[in-house]
Amino acid sequence: MVVHNGKPPTGVIDGGKIIKLVKVIFENETDNYMKVILEGPATYVFTFSKDQEKTYTISKGDYTYTLYGCGGSFSGSFYAYHNKVKTFKCP
């Protein structure tokens, strides 16, 4: 256990003050396999089987996404915050 007098030790950075991480639930409500690329505060690539739900911890903020599946590619955007549920459907 590290004990200090209220001040972080020299050279230690509190990552929680720099980047906020949030739990986001992604739902693939299609009958198709899909790949989703998120671009925003960070970049992520996720794959989903048909009707699959996954929970990820990602950086909080605004994202654009490109979805590959449903016979083509589609884009959109959303804001990632704690317990956000983002559902992907074929257009």
Phi and psi in radians as a Rosetta constraint file:
Dihedral C 1 N 2 CA 2 C 2 CIRCULARHARMONIC -1.670 0.35
Dihedral N 2 CA 2 C 2 N 3 CIRCULARHARMONIC 2.217 0.35
Dihedral C 2 N 3 CA 3 C 3 CIRCULARHARMONIC -2.083 0.35
Dihedral N 3 CA 3 C 3 N 4 CIRCULARHARMONIC 2.312 0.35
Dihedral C 3 N 4 CA 4 C 4 CIRCULARHARMONIC -2.525 0.35
Dihedral N 4 CA 4 C 4 N 5 CIRCULARHARMONIC 2.987 0.35
Dihedral C 4 N 5 CA 5 C 5 CIRCULARHARMONIC -1.583 0.35
Dihedral N 5 CA 5 C 5 N 6 CIRCULARHARMONIC 0.863 0.35
Dihedral C 5 N 6 CA 6 C 6 CIRCULARHARMONIC 1.483 0.35
Dihedral N 6 CA 6 C 6 N 7 CIRCULARHARMONIC -0.244 0.35
Dihedral C 6 N 7 CA 7 C 7 CIRCULARHARMONIC -1.894 0.35
Dihedral N 7 CA 7 C 7 N 8 CIRCULARHARMONIC 2.415 0.35
Dihedral C 7 N 8 CA 8 C 8 CIRCULARHARMONIC -1.136 0.35
Dihedral N 8 CA 8 C 8 N 9 CIRCULARHARMONIC 2.570 0.35
Dihedral C 8 N 9 CA 9 C 9 CIRCULARHARMONIC -1.037 0.35
Dihedral N 9 CA 9 C 9 N 10 CIRCULARHARMONIC 2.680 0.35
Dihedral C 9 N 10 CA 10 C 10 CIRCULARHARMONIC -0.988 0.35
Dihedral N 10 CA 10 C 10 N 11 CIRCULARHARMONIC 2.372 0.35
Dihedral C 10 N 11 CA 11 C 11 CIRCULARHARMONIC 1.478 0.35
Dihedral N 11 CA 11 C 11 N 12 CIRCULARHARMONIC 0.026 0.35
Dihedral C 11 N 12 CA 12 C 12 CIRCULARHARMONIC -1.722 0.35
Dihedral N 12 CA 12 C 12 N 13 CIRCULARHARMONIC 2.301 0.35
Dihedral C 12 N 13 CA 13 C 13 CIRCULARHARMONIC -1.940 0.35
Dihedral N 13 CA 13 C 13 N 14 CIRCULARHARMONIC 2.290 0.35
Dihedral C 13 N 14 CA 14 C 14 CIRCULARHARMONIC -1.455 0.35
Dihedral N 14 CA 14 C 14 N 15 CIRCULARHARMONIC 1.738 0.35
Dihedral C 14 N 15 CA 15 C 15 CIRCULARHARMONIC -1.049 0.35
Dihedral N 15 CA 15 C 15 N 16 CIRCULARHARMONIC -0.463 0.35
Dihedral C 15 N 16 CA 16 C 16 CIRCULARHARMONIC -1.145 0.35
Dihedral N 16 CA 16 C 16 N 17 CIRCULARHARMONIC -0.362 0.35
Dihedral C 16 N 17 CA 17 C 17 CIRCULARHARMONIC -1.543 0.35
Dihedral N 17 CA 17 C 17 N 18 CIRCULARHARMONIC -0.230 0.35
Dihedral C 17 N 18 CA 18 C 18 CIRCULARHARMONIC -1.735 0.35
Dihedral N 18 CA 18 C 18 N 19 CIRCULARHARMONIC -0.803 0.35
Dihedral C 18 N 19 CA 19 C 19 CIRCULARHARMONIC -2.336 0.35
Dihedral N 19 CA 19 C 19 N 20 CIRCULARHARMONIC 2.324 0.35
Dihedral C 19 N 20 CA 20 C 20 CIRCULARHARMONIC -1.790 0.35
Dihedral N 20 CA 20 C 20 N 21 CIRCULARHARMONIC 2.227 0.35
Dihedral C 20 N 21 CA 21 C 21 CIRCULARHARMONIC -1.822 0.35
Dihedral N 21 CA 21 C 21 N 22 CIRCULARHARMONIC 2.468 0.35
Dihedral C 21 N 22 CA 22 C 22 CIRCULARHARMONIC -2.349 0.35
Dihedral N 22 CA 22 C 22 N 23 CIRCULARHARMONIC 2.636 0.35
Dihedral C 22 N 23 CA 23 C 23 CIRCULARHARMONIC -1.530 0.35
Dihedral N 23 CA 23 C 23 N 24 CIRCULARHARMONIC 2.225 0.35
Dihedral C 23 N 24 CA 24 C 24 CIRCULARHARMONIC -2.213 0.35
Dihedral N 24 CA 24 C 24 N 25 CIRCULARHARMONIC 2.418 0.35
Dihedral C 24 N 25 CA 25 C 25 CIRCULARHARMONIC -1.828 0.35
Dihedral N 25 CA 25 C 25 N 26 CIRCULARHARMONIC 2.178 0.35
Dihedral C 25 N 26 CA 26 C 26 CIRCULARHARMONIC -1.893 0.35
Dihedral N 26 CA 26 C 26 N 27 CIRCULARHARMONIC 2.317 0.35
Dihedral C 26 N 27 CA 27 C 27 CIRCULARHARMONIC -2.130 0.35
Dihedral N 27 CA 27 C 27 N 28 CIRCULARHARMONIC 2.223 0.35
Dihedral C 27 N 28 CA 28 C 28 CIRCULARHARMONIC -1.711 0.35
Dihedral N 28 CA 28 C 28 N 29 CIRCULARHARMONIC 1.736 0.35
Dihedral C 28 N 29 CA 29 C 29 CIRCULARHARMONIC -1.697 0.35
Dihedral N 29 CA 29 C 29 N 30 CIRCULARHARMONIC 0.798 0.35
Dihedral C 29 N 30 CA 30 C 30 CIRCULARHARMONIC -2.190 0.35
Dihedral N 30 CA 30 C 30 N 31 CIRCULARHARMONIC 3.014 0.35
Dihedral C 30 N 31 CA 31 C 31 CIRCULARHARMONIC -1.689 0.35
Dihedral N 31 CA 31 C 31 N 32 CIRCULARHARMONIC 0.383 0.35
Dihedral C 31 N 32 CA 32 C 32 CIRCULARHARMONIC -2.203 0.35
Dihedral N 32 CA 32 C 32 N 33 CIRCULARHARMONIC 2.615 0.35
Dihedral C 32 N 33 CA 33 C 33 CIRCULARHARMONIC -1.189 0.35
Dihedral N 33 CA 33 C 33 N 34 CIRCULARHARMONIC 2.509 0.35
Dihedral C 33 N 34 CA 34 C 34 CIRCULARHARMONIC -2.552 0.35
Dihedral N 34 CA 34 C 34 N 35 CIRCULARHARMONIC 2.695 0.35
Dihedral C 34 N 35 CA 35 C 35 CIRCULARHARMONIC -2.055 0.35
Dihedral N 35 CA 35 C 35 N 36 CIRCULARHARMONIC 2.384 0.35
Dihedral C 35 N 36 CA 36 C 36 CIRCULARHARMONIC -2.175 0.35
Dihedral N 36 CA 36 C 36 N 37 CIRCULARHARMONIC 2.257 0.35
Dihedral C 36 N 37 CA 37 C 37 CIRCULARHARMONIC -1.926 0.35
Dihedral N 37 CA 37 C 37 N 38 CIRCULARHARMONIC 2.122 0.35
Dihedral C 37 N 38 CA 38 C 38 CIRCULARHARMONIC -1.768 0.35
Dihedral N 38 CA 38 C 38 N 39 CIRCULARHARMONIC 2.383 0.35
Dihedral C 38 N 39 CA 39 C 39 CIRCULARHARMONIC -2.308 0.35
Dihedral N 39 CA 39 C 39 N 40 CIRCULARHARMONIC 2.219 0.35
Dihedral C 39 N 40 CA 40 C 40 CIRCULARHARMONIC -3.070 0.35
Dihedral N 40 CA 40 C 40 N 41 CIRCULARHARMONIC -2.248 0.35
Dihedral C 40 N 41 CA 41 C 41 CIRCULARHARMONIC -1.029 0.35
Dihedral N 41 CA 41 C 41 N 42 CIRCULARHARMONIC -0.444 0.35
Dihedral C 41 N 42 CA 42 C 42 CIRCULARHARMONIC -2.556 0.35
Dihedral N 42 CA 42 C 42 N 43 CIRCULARHARMONIC 2.932 0.35
Dihedral C 42 N 43 CA 43 C 43 CIRCULARHARMONIC -1.987 0.35
Dihedral N 43 CA 43 C 43 N 44 CIRCULARHARMONIC 2.354 0.35
Dihedral C 43 N 44 CA 44 C 44 CIRCULARHARMONIC -2.362 0.35
Dihedral N 44 CA 44 C 44 N 45 CIRCULARHARMONIC 2.631 0.35
Dihedral C 44 N 45 CA 45 C 45 CIRCULARHARMONIC -2.234 0.35
Dihedral N 45 CA 45 C 45 N 46 CIRCULARHARMONIC 2.145 0.35
Dihedral C 45 N 46 CA 46 C 46 CIRCULARHARMONIC -2.185 0.35
Dihedral N 46 CA 46 C 46 N 47 CIRCULARHARMONIC 2.588 0.35
Dihedral C 46 N 47 CA 47 C 47 CIRCULARHARMONIC -2.108 0.35
Dihedral N 47 CA 47 C 47 N 48 CIRCULARHARMONIC 2.598 0.35
Dihedral C 47 N 48 CA 48 C 48 CIRCULARHARMONIC -2.407 0.35
Dihedral N 48 CA 48 C 48 N 49 CIRCULARHARMONIC 2.389 0.35
Dihedral C 48 N 49 CA 49 C 49 CIRCULARHARMONIC -1.383 0.35
Dihedral N 49 CA 49 C 49 N 50 CIRCULARHARMONIC 2.948 0.35
Dihedral C 49 N 50 CA 50 C 50 CIRCULARHARMONIC -1.055 0.35
Dihedral N 50 CA 50 C 50 N 51 CIRCULARHARMONIC 2.456 0.35
Dihedral C 50 N 51 CA 51 C 51 CIRCULARHARMONIC 0.961 0.35
Dihedral N 51 CA 51 C 51 N 52 CIRCULARHARMONIC 0.535 0.35
Dihedral C 51 N 52 CA 52 C 52 CIRCULARHARMONIC -1.714 0.35
Dihedral N 52 CA 52 C 52 N 53 CIRCULARHARMONIC 2.542 0.35
Dihedral C 52 N 53 CA 53 C 53 CIRCULARHARMONIC -2.113 0.35
Dihedral N 53 CA 53 C 53 N 54 CIRCULARHARMONIC 2.344 0.35
Dihedral C 53 N 54 CA 54 C 54 CIRCULARHARMONIC -2.367 0.35
Dihedral N 54 CA 54 C 54 N 55 CIRCULARHARMONIC 2.603 0.35
Dihedral C 54 N 55 CA 55 C 55 CIRCULARHARMONIC -1.986 0.35
Dihedral N 55 CA 55 C 55 N 56 CIRCULARHARMONIC 2.281 0.35
Dihedral C 55 N 56 CA 56 C 56 CIRCULARHARMONIC -2.266 0.35
Dihedral N 56 CA 56 C 56 N 57 CIRCULARHARMONIC 2.704 0.35
Dihedral C 56 N 57 CA 57 C 57 CIRCULARHARMONIC -1.817 0.35
Dihedral N 57 CA 57 C 57 N 58 CIRCULARHARMONIC 2.073 0.35
Dihedral C 57 N 58 CA 58 C 58 CIRCULARHARMONIC -2.312 0.35
Dihedral N 58 CA 58 C 58 N 59 CIRCULARHARMONIC 2.988 0.35
Dihedral C 58 N 59 CA 59 C 59 CIRCULARHARMONIC -1.228 0.35
Dihedral N 59 CA 59 C 59 N 60 CIRCULARHARMONIC 2.372 0.35
Dihedral C 59 N 60 CA 60 C 60 CIRCULARHARMONIC -1.163 0.35
Dihedral N 60 CA 60 C 60 N 61 CIRCULARHARMONIC 2.512 0.35
Dihedral C 60 N 61 CA 61 C 61 CIRCULARHARMONIC 2.481 0.35
Dihedral N 61 CA 61 C 61 N 62 CIRCULARHARMONIC -3.000 0.35
Dihedral C 61 N 62 CA 62 C 62 CIRCULARHARMONIC -1.438 0.35
Dihedral N 62 CA 62 C 62 N 63 CIRCULARHARMONIC 2.350 0.35
Dihedral C 62 N 63 CA 63 C 63 CIRCULARHARMONIC -2.279 0.35
Dihedral N 63 CA 63 C 63 N 64 CIRCULARHARMONIC 2.572 0.35
Dihedral C 63 N 64 CA 64 C 64 CIRCULARHARMONIC -1.872 0.35
Dihedral N 64 CA 64 C 64 N 65 CIRCULARHARMONIC 2.621 0.35
Dihedral C 64 N 65 CA 65 C 65 CIRCULARHARMONIC -2.317 0.35
Dihedral N 65 CA 65 C 65 N 66 CIRCULARHARMONIC 2.643 0.35
Dihedral C 65 N 66 CA 66 C 66 CIRCULARHARMONIC -2.111 0.35
Dihedral N 66 CA 66 C 66 N 67 CIRCULARHARMONIC 2.173 0.35
Dihedral C 66 N 67 CA 67 C 67 CIRCULARHARMONIC -1.865 0.35
Dihedral N 67 CA 67 C 67 N 68 CIRCULARHARMONIC 2.216 0.35
Dihedral C 67 N 68 CA 68 C 68 CIRCULARHARMONIC -1.926 0.35
Dihedral N 68 CA 68 C 68 N 69 CIRCULARHARMONIC 1.992 0.35
Dihedral C 68 N 69 CA 69 C 69 CIRCULARHARMONIC 2.779 0.35
Dihedral N 69 CA 69 C 69 N 70 CIRCULARHARMONIC -3.080 0.35
Dihedral C 69 N 70 CA 70 C 70 CIRCULARHARMONIC 1.028 0.35
Dihedral N 70 CA 70 C 70 N 71 CIRCULARHARMONIC 0.475 0.35
Dihedral C 70 N 71 CA 71 C 71 CIRCULARHARMONIC 1.414 0.35
Dihedral N 71 CA 71 C 71 N 72 CIRCULARHARMONIC 0.277 0.35
Dihedral C 71 N 72 CA 72 C 72 CIRCULARHARMONIC -3.124 0.35
Dihedral N 72 CA 72 C 72 N 73 CIRCULARHARMONIC -2.825 0.35
Dihedral C 72 N 73 CA 73 C 73 CIRCULARHARMONIC -2.183 0.35
Dihedral N 73 CA 73 C 73 N 74 CIRCULARHARMONIC 2.495 0.35
Dihedral C 73 N 74 CA 74 C 74 CIRCULARHARMONIC -2.422 0.35
Dihedral N 74 CA 74 C 74 N 75 CIRCULARHARMONIC 2.631 0.35
Dihedral C 74 N 75 CA 75 C 75 CIRCULARHARMONIC -2.235 0.35
Dihedral N 75 CA 75 C 75 N 76 CIRCULARHARMONIC 2.855 0.35
Dihedral C 75 N 76 CA 76 C 76 CIRCULARHARMONIC -2.978 0.35
Dihedral N 76 CA 76 C 76 N 77 CIRCULARHARMONIC -2.936 0.35
Dihedral C 76 N 77 CA 77 C 77 CIRCULARHARMONIC -2.596 0.35
Dihedral N 77 CA 77 C 77 N 78 CIRCULARHARMONIC 2.813 0.35
Dihedral C 77 N 78 CA 78 C 78 CIRCULARHARMONIC -2.842 0.35
Dihedral N 78 CA 78 C 78 N 79 CIRCULARHARMONIC 2.893 0.35
Dihedral C 78 N 79 CA 79 C 79 CIRCULARHARMONIC -1.876 0.35
Dihedral N 79 CA 79 C 79 N 80 CIRCULARHARMONIC 2.159 0.35
Dihedral C 79 N 80 CA 80 C 80 CIRCULARHARMONIC -1.543 0.35
Dihedral N 80 CA 80 C 80 N 81 CIRCULARHARMONIC 2.123 0.35
Dihedral C 80 N 81 CA 81 C 81 CIRCULARHARMONIC -2.426 0.35
Dihedral N 81 CA 81 C 81 N 82 CIRCULARHARMONIC 2.990 0.35
Dihedral C 81 N 82 CA 82 C 82 CIRCULARHARMONIC -1.012 0.35
Dihedral N 82 CA 82 C 82 N 83 CIRCULARHARMONIC 2.226 0.35
Dihedral C 82 N 83 CA 83 C 83 CIRCULARHARMONIC 1.142 0.35
Dihedral N 83 CA 83 C 83 N 84 CIRCULARHARMONIC 0.379 0.35
Dihedral C 83 N 84 CA 84 C 84 CIRCULARHARMONIC -1.094 0.35
Dihedral N 84 CA 84 C 84 N 85 CIRCULARHARMONIC 2.384 0.35
Dihedral C 84 N 85 CA 85 C 85 CIRCULARHARMONIC -1.945 0.35
Dihedral N 85 CA 85 C 85 N 86 CIRCULARHARMONIC 2.079 0.35
Dihedral C 85 N 86 CA 86 C 86 CIRCULARHARMONIC -1.982 0.35
Dihedral N 86 CA 86 C 86 N 87 CIRCULARHARMONIC 2.078 0.35
Dihedral C 86 N 87 CA 87 C 87 CIRCULARHARMONIC -1.836 0.35
Dihedral N 87 CA 87 C 87 N 88 CIRCULARHARMONIC 2.296 0.35
Dihedral C 87 N 88 CA 88 C 88 CIRCULARHARMONIC -1.834 0.35
Dihedral N 88 CA 88 C 88 N 89 CIRCULARHARMONIC 2.239 0.35
Dihedral C 88 N 89 CA 89 C 89 CIRCULARHARMONIC -2.298 0.35
Dihedral N 89 CA 89 C 89 N 90 CIRCULARHARMONIC 2.720 0.35
Dihedral C 89 N 90 CA 90 C 90 CIRCULARHARMONIC -1.232 0.35
Dihedral N 90 CA 90 C 90 N 91 CIRCULARHARMONIC 2.408 0.35
